């Protein structure tokens, strides 16, 4: 993982081998009638319920970023959504599972049944973010999107 991604994760309270209490996430999934895939459960165990906040400094302004690894917000705000074919109209058939929000809540992070992550804003870009937490966080907070692929604008 990039040094920047590691630092921002640590600033959010993450530590290697972290074991979060994901009962809130498990409840939200159960209420929606969904099972958490094993690989996603492992991801939530280590990264679940993190609020990653930082400032991005540019030459003439400062942009505040926020990323939330908490799908409960999605379930609570939108009710029960059929995630089975959510990204199919964009060329990604198969079930997806909510992971959290990115970019101050403007984009949603999803886990696909085939084991990879996507970042999506309805009507906006759809990014394939790789199949590991490392590739997701390197692009999301670490400044390295070399493993990402924009599938739809």
Buried (B, 14 or more C-beta within 10 A) or exposed (E): BBEBBBBBBEEBEBEEEEEBEBEBBBEBBEEBEBEBBEBBBEBBBBBBBBEBBBEEEEEEEEEEBBBBBBBBBBBEEEEEEEBEEBBEEBEBEEBBBBBBBBBEEEBBBBBBBEEBBBBBEEEEEBBBBBBBBBBBBBBBBBEBBEBBEEBBE
